[in-house]
Amino acid sequence: MLAAVDAVVALDERRRALIVEVDGLRAQRNEESPRVGRLKQQGRDAEADALIAQMRALVDRMVALEAELGQVEEEVRALLLNIPNLPEPEVPGGGEESNVVVREWGEERGFDFQPRPHWEVGEELVILDLPRGTRITGCGFPLYMGLGARVERALINLMLDMHVREHGYIEVSPPFLVNESSALGTGHLPKYAEDMYFVNEDRLYLVPTAEVPVTNIHAGELLDPGALPKRYVAYTPCFRREAGAHGRDTRGILRVHQFDKVELMRFERAEASRAALAELTGHAEAVLRRLGLRYRVLLLAGGDLGFANAQTFDLEVWAPGVQRWLEVSSCSLYNDYQARRANIRYRPMLGAKPEFVHTLNGSGLGLPRTLIAVLETCQQADGSIALPEALAQYAGTDRITR
C-alpha cells in the first residue's frame, strides 16, 4: 500500500505541474489572440501570420499537455481506487490467527447420539437436493425442497420483522443488479471484480451483497440537517464466484455461489458511528439468541479485514455436525471511505460546510450457514429437526420430518 501511496503523490505532483503549465499557456493564448486582429487592421500581415503560427504551436502544446493531464488523472484515480481503508487504532495487527474473541453466548448442546452434518440430514429429510441443483446450474447452487424452502423463507421473514419492528430499520427491496459506479462506490470494484458475476450485454453486476445497492441509495446526495441517522434493512439473494476459494468447503452448503442474506445498513454522523457499530452488531446477535444458537463475536485483525473496512466484528455460530464455527455475519465500520467514493455527504446544520457521512453494514443474518446451524443443532435422534419456537411460528410447523 505504501508503494501505491508514493506513486499517487508523485503523480499528483506531475498533475499539479501540468495544470500550472496548461493554465499559463491558456492565459498566453487569450492575451495574444486579440493582437492578430489588430495587426491585420494595421496592415502588418507578416507579423500577424508569424503570431498565428506561434499560437498554433502554443495550442498544439496545450492540447498535448491536456492529454497527458487526462492520462495522469486517470492513473491517479485507478491507484486511489485500489488503496484500502485504514484500520481503526484498536484493530489488532497480524492476520486471521490474531483475531480476538470478544465474547461468547450460549452453551454447546449435549447429544446422546452422534450429530450428523447438514448434508446428510438435509438429504434424508428431502429438504436439500444438491445433485439436482448442480445439474440445473452447477456446483455451489443449492436447491431447497419442501420444508427446506419454507424454513429458508421463514428465517428471512423472522430477521426482517425483528430488524424493522424491534430495531427500527426501514425495509427496502433493492435491485439485484448494480452498475459499475455503484460497485466502485462501496469498494467492491476493482478489488473484487473476479468474485462478481458480470452481465456483459448490459454492463451490470449481480449483487454480491445488498450492501452495494443499499449504500448507493444516497450516492451523490447531500443530506439535509437532521436526516441522520438512516437505518435500512434489505433481503437479497447474493451471487459470488468465490474465485480464490476453489476446492474449499465443497461439502453441503458451507460455501456456495448463490445464497440469501438479510443485510443491515446505516448512515451515521462521524461522532456516532463507533457506537452505531456496537449497536448494529448487537442487532445481528439478537437473531442468533432468538434462535437459541451458540455463537461467538470476533474482532478481526488488520490482515483479515475487508478491503474497505476500518473495523469488523464477525459473528460465528457453532455447527455441531461439522464441528466448526461458521461465520454468519460481518458487522463493519467504513468511516467515510465509502462515502467519499460514492459522494454521500450531509450538512450538520443549516449553513454549515457539508461533511461525508460514515457508513456501516452487517449481515443480519446470512444464510445458508444460519440454516446449517439450525439443522445441525436442532436435529433429533429420530432424524427429525425440532425448530426453535421463534422460527416455528414463521414456518408454520415446529418440526421437520421425512
C-alpha positions in Angstrom: 0.0 0.0 0.0 2.9 2.4 0.8 4.2 2.0 -2.8 0.8 2.9 -4.2 0.6 6.0 -1.9 4.1 7.1 -3.1 3.0 6.6 -6.7 -0.1 8.7 -6.1 2.0 11.5 -4.5 4.4 11.5 -7.4 1.6 11.5 -10.0 -0.2 14.3 -8.1 2.9 16.4 -8.3 3.1 15.9 -12.0 -0.6 16.7 -12.3 -0.2 20.0 -10.4 2.7 20.9 -12.7 0.7 20.2 -15.8 -2.2 22.2 -14.6 0.1 25.2 -13.9 1.7 24.9 -17.4 -1.7 24.5 -19.2 -3.2 27.4 -17.4 -0.2 29.5 -18.3 -0.4 28.6 -22.0 -4.2 29.3 -21.9 -3.6 32.7 -20.4 -0.9 33.4 -23.0 -3.3 32.4 -25.8 -6.1 34.6 -24.5 -3.7 37.5 -24.2 -2.0 37.2 -27.6 -5.0 36.2 -29.8 -6.6 39.7 -29.9 -3.3 41.0 -31.3 -3.8 39.1 -34.5 -6.8 41.2 -35.5 -5.1 44.5 -34.6 -2.1 43.6 -36.6 -4.3 42.7 -39.6 -6.1 46.1 -39.3 -2.8 47.9 -39.2 -1.7 46.1 -42.4 1.1 44.2 -40.6 0.2 40.9 -42.2 3.6 39.3 -41.9 3.7 39.9 -38.1 0.1 38.7 -37.9 1.0 35.5 -39.8 4.0 34.9 -37.5 1.9 35.4 -34.4 -0.8 32.9 -35.8 2.0 30.3 -36.3 3.1 30.9 -32.7 -0.5 30.5 -31.5 -0.9 27.3 -33.4 2.3 25.9 -31.8 1.0 27.0 -28.4 -2.3 25.3 -28.9 -0.7 22.1 -30.1 1.5 22.2 -27.0 -1.6 22.9 -24.8 -3.5 20.0 -26.4 -0.7 17.6 -25.8 -0.3 18.7 -22.2 -4.1 18.4 -21.6 -4.0 14.8 -23.0 -1.1 14.0 -20.6 -3.0 15.6 -17.8 -6.1 13.4 -18.5 -3.9 10.3 -18.5 -2.2 11.3 -15.3 -5.6 12.0 -13.6 -6.9 8.6 -14.8 -3.7 6.9 -13.4 -4.2 8.7 -10.0 -7.9 7.6 -10.0 -7.0 4.0 -10.7 -4.4 3.9 -8.0 -6.7 5.6 -5.4 -9.5 3.0 -6.2 -7.0 0.3 -5.2 -5.9 1.7 -1.9 -7.7 0.1 1.0 -9.2 1.8 4.0 -7.1 2.4 7.2 -7.9 0.2 10.2 -9.1 1.8 13.4 -6.4 2.0 16.2 -7.9 -0.8 18.3 -7.8 -3.3 15.4 -5.1 -5.9 16.2 -2.2 -6.4 13.9 -1.5 -9.6 12.1 -3.7 -12.0 10.1 -6.5 -14.4 10.8 -4.6 -16.0 13.7 -4.6 -12.7 15.5 -8.4 -12.3 15.6 -9.7 -11.7 19.1 -12.7 -13.5 20.6 -14.6 -10.7 22.3 -17.5 -12.7 23.8 -19.4 -15.9 23.5 -23.1 -16.7 24.1 -24.9 -20.0 24.7 -23.9 -23.5 25.7 -22.9 -26.3 23.5 -25.8 -28.8 23.2 -25.1 -32.2 24.6 -26.2 -35.1 22.3 -26.9 -38.7 23.3 -26.2 -39.6 19.7 -23.6 -38.6 17.1 -24.8 -35.4 15.4 -24.7 -35.6 11.7 -23.6 -32.9 9.2 -26.4 -30.9 7.5 -25.9 -32.5 4.1 -26.8 -35.9 5.5 -29.8 -34.5 7.5 -31.0 -32.5 4.5 -30.8 -35.4 2.1 -32.6 -37.8 4.4 -35.4 -35.3 5.1 -35.7 -34.4 1.4 -35.3 -30.7 2.1 -31.9 -30.2 0.4 -31.2 -31.5 -3.1 -27.6 -30.6 -4.0 -27.2 -33.1 -7.0 -30.2 -31.5 -8.8 -29.0 -28.0 -8.0 -25.7 -28.9 -9.6 -27.5 -30.4 -12.6 -29.6 -27.2 -13.1 -26.8 -24.7 -12.8 -23.5 -26.1 -11.4 -21.7 -26.8 -8.2 -22.4 -24.2 -5.5 -26.1 -23.5 -6.4 -28.2 -25.3 -3.9 -31.8 -26.5 -4.4 -34.1 -26.3 -1.3 -37.2 -28.5 -1.4 -40.4 -28.6 0.6 -39.9 -27.6 4.2 -36.3 -26.7 3.4 -37.5 -23.9 1.1 -40.2 -22.9 3.7 -37.7 -22.7 6.6 -35.3 -20.7 4.4 -38.1 -18.2 3.8 -39.2 -18.3 7.4 -35.7 -17.3 8.5 -35.7 -14.4 6.2 -39.1 -13.2 7.4 -38.1 -13.6 11.0 -35.0 -11.5 10.5 -36.7 -8.7 8.5 -39.5 -8.4 11.1 -37.1 -8.3 14.0 -35.0 -5.6 12.5 -38.0 -3.5 11.4 -40.3 -3.9 14.4 -37.7 -4.2 17.2 -34.6 -2.5 16.0 -36.1 0.4 14.0 -34.7 -0.2 10.5 -36.6 0.8 7.3 -37.1 -2.2 5.0 -36.1 -1.7 1.3 -36.2 -4.1 -1.6 -33.3 -3.0 -3.9 -32.4 -4.1 -7.4 -30.5 -7.4 -7.6 -28.1 -6.0 -10.3 -25.9 -2.9 -10.0 -23.9 -0.8 -12.4 -20.1 -0.2 -12.2 -20.4 3.1 -10.4 -22.4 1.5 -7.5 -19.8 -1.3 -7.1 -17.0 1.3 -7.2 -18.7 3.3 -4.5 -18.7 0.5 -2.0 -15.1 -0.7 -2.8 -16.2 -3.9 -4.4 -14.7 -2.8 -7.7 -12.0 -3.0 -8.7 -10.8 -5.2 -5.8 -13.3 -8.0 -6.0 -14.0 -8.0 -9.8 -13.1 -11.6 -10.1 -15.6 -12.7 -7.5 -18.5 -10.8 -9.1 -20.9 -12.2 -11.8 -21.0 -9.8 -14.7 -23.7 -9.4 -17.3 -21.7 -8.2 -20.3 -24.5 -7.2 -22.6 -25.9 -4.7 -20.1 -22.6 -3.9 -18.2 -24.3 -4.8 -14.9 -23.1 -6.9 -11.9 -25.2 -9.4 -9.9 -25.2 -8.2 -6.3 -22.6 -9.9 -4.1 -24.5 -8.4 -1.1 -27.3 -6.0 -0.5 -24.6 -3.6 0.9 -23.9 -2.5 -2.7 -27.3 -1.3 -3.8 -28.4 -0.1 -0.4 -25.3 2.0 0.2 -25.9 3.7 -3.2 -29.4 4.7 -2.3 -27.8 8.0 -1.3 -24.9 8.1 -3.7 -24.2 11.6 -4.9 -26.6 13.2 -2.4 -26.2 16.0 0.1 -28.5 15.0 3.1 -30.3 17.8 5.0 -29.6 18.6 8.6 -31.3 16.2 10.9 -31.5 13.5 8.2 -29.1 11.2 10.0 -29.0 8.5 11.2 -30.6 6.4 8.4 -31.1 2.7 9.0 -32.1 0.3 6.3 -32.6 -3.5 6.1 -32.9 -5.5 2.9 -33.2 -9.0 1.8 -31.5 -10.1 -1.5 -30.0 -13.2 -3.0 -26.2 -12.8 -3.2 -24.0 -14.0 -6.0 -20.3 -14.7 -5.6 -18.0 -16.6 -7.8 -15.5 -17.3 -4.9 -12.7 -17.2 -7.5 -10.0 -17.7 -4.9 -11.7 -20.5 -2.9 -11.6 -23.4 -5.4 -11.7 -26.7 -3.6 -12.6 -25.3 -0.1 -15.7 -26.4 1.8 -17.2 -28.3 -1.1 -19.5 -30.5 1.1 -23.1 -29.4 1.6 -23.8 -25.7 1.6 -20.8 -24.4 3.5 -19.6 -22.3 0.6 -21.9 -21.6 -2.3 -22.2 -19.2 -5.3 -25.8 -18.1 -4.6 -27.2 -17.6 -1.2 -29.8 -15.5 0.7 -28.9 -12.8 3.1 -30.6 -10.1 5.2 -28.4 -7.0 5.4 -28.3 -4.1 7.8 -27.1 -0.7 6.5 -26.6 2.5 8.4 -25.6 6.1 7.6 -24.3 8.0 10.6 -22.6 11.2 11.7 -18.9 10.7 12.3 -19.2 11.2 16.1 -21.9 8.5 16.3 -20.5 5.8 14.1 -18.5 3.9 16.7 -21.5 3.5 19.0 -23.6 2.6 16.0 -21.2 -0.3 15.2 -21.7 -1.8 18.6 -25.5 -1.4 18.3 -25.6 -2.9 14.8 -23.6 -5.9 16.0 -26.0 -6.4 18.8 -28.9 -6.4 16.4 -27.3 -9.2 14.5 -26.6 -11.1 17.7 -30.2 -10.8 18.7 -31.3 -13.0 15.9 -28.9 -15.8 17.0 -30.1 -15.5 20.5 -33.7 -15.7 19.4 -32.9 -18.9 17.5 -31.1 -20.2 20.6 -27.8 -20.8 18.7 -24.4 -20.8 20.3 -22.2 -18.1 18.9 -19.1 -16.0 19.4 -18.0 -12.5 18.4 -14.6 -11.9 16.9 -12.7 -8.6 16.5 -10.9 -9.1 13.2 -7.2 -8.3 12.9 -5.9 -5.9 10.3 -4.7 -8.6 7.9 -8.2 -10.2 8.0 -10.2 -7.0 7.3 -12.1 -6.5 4.1 -10.7 -4.0 1.6 -12.9 -1.1 2.6 -13.4 -1.9 6.3 -12.0 0.1 9.1 -13.2 -2.3 11.8 -15.1 -5.5 11.7 -16.8 -7.8 14.2 -17.5 -11.3 12.9 -20.3 -13.4 14.3 -19.6 -17.2 14.2 -22.2 -19.8 15.0 -21.3 -23.3 16.3 -22.3 -26.1 14.0 -22.1 -29.4 15.9 -22.5 -31.7 12.8 -19.3 -30.4 11.1 -17.7 -29.4 14.5 -16.9 -25.9 13.3 -17.5 -22.3 13.9 -19.2 -20.8 10.9 -19.3 -17.1 10.0 -22.9 -15.8 9.6 -22.3 -12.1 9.9 -19.6 -9.5 9.4 -20.5 -6.1 11.1 -18.3 -3.4 9.7 -17.5 0.3 10.1 -16.2 2.0 7.0 -15.8 5.6 8.4 -16.1 7.9 5.4 -14.3 5.6 3.0 -17.3 4.5 1.0 -19.0 7.9 1.4 -16.0 9.6 -0.4 -16.1 7.1 -3.2 -19.9 7.4 -3.6 -20.0 11.1 -2.7 -22.5 10.8 0.2 -22.5 14.0 2.3 -24.6 15.7 4.9 -24.9 19.2 6.3 -24.6 19.1 10.1 -26.7 22.3 10.4 -28.1 25.0 8.2 -25.3 26.9 6.6 -22.6 24.5 7.8 -20.0 23.1 5.5 -21.0 19.6 4.1 -19.3 16.6 5.6 -19.0 13.0 4.5 -21.3 10.5 6.3 -19.9 7.4 7.9 -21.3 4.1 6.6 -21.8 0.7 8.4 -23.3 -2.6 7.4 -23.7 -6.1 8.7 -25.4 -9.3 7.9 -28.4 -9.8 10.0 -28.0 -12.7 9.2 -26.5 -14.6 6.3 -27.9 -17.8 5.1 -27.3 -20.7 4.4 -24.9 -21.0 7.3 -27.6 -20.0 9.8 -29.7 -22.7 8.3 -26.8 -25.2 8.7 -26.6 -24.3 12.4 -30.3 -24.8 12.9 -30.3 -28.2 11.2 -27.3 -29.5 13.0 -28.1 -28.0 16.4 -31.8 -28.9 16.4 -31.5 -32.4 14.9 -33.1 -35.3 16.9 -32.2 -38.9 17.4 -35.1 -40.0 15.1 -33.7 -37.8 12.3 -36.2 -35.0 12.6 -35.5 -31.3 13.2 -37.2 -29.6 16.2 -37.4 -26.0 15.1 -36.7 -23.1 17.6 -40.0 -21.6 18.8 -39.4 -18.3 17.1 -38.7 -19.9 13.8 -41.6 -22.4 14.1 -44.1 -19.5 14.3 -42.9 -18.4 10.8 -42.5 -21.8 9.3 -46.0 -23.0 10.4 -44.6 -26.1 11.9 -42.4 -27.0 14.9 -40.7 -30.0 13.3 -39.2 -31.1 10.0 -39.8 -34.8 9.4 -39.4 -37.1 6.4 
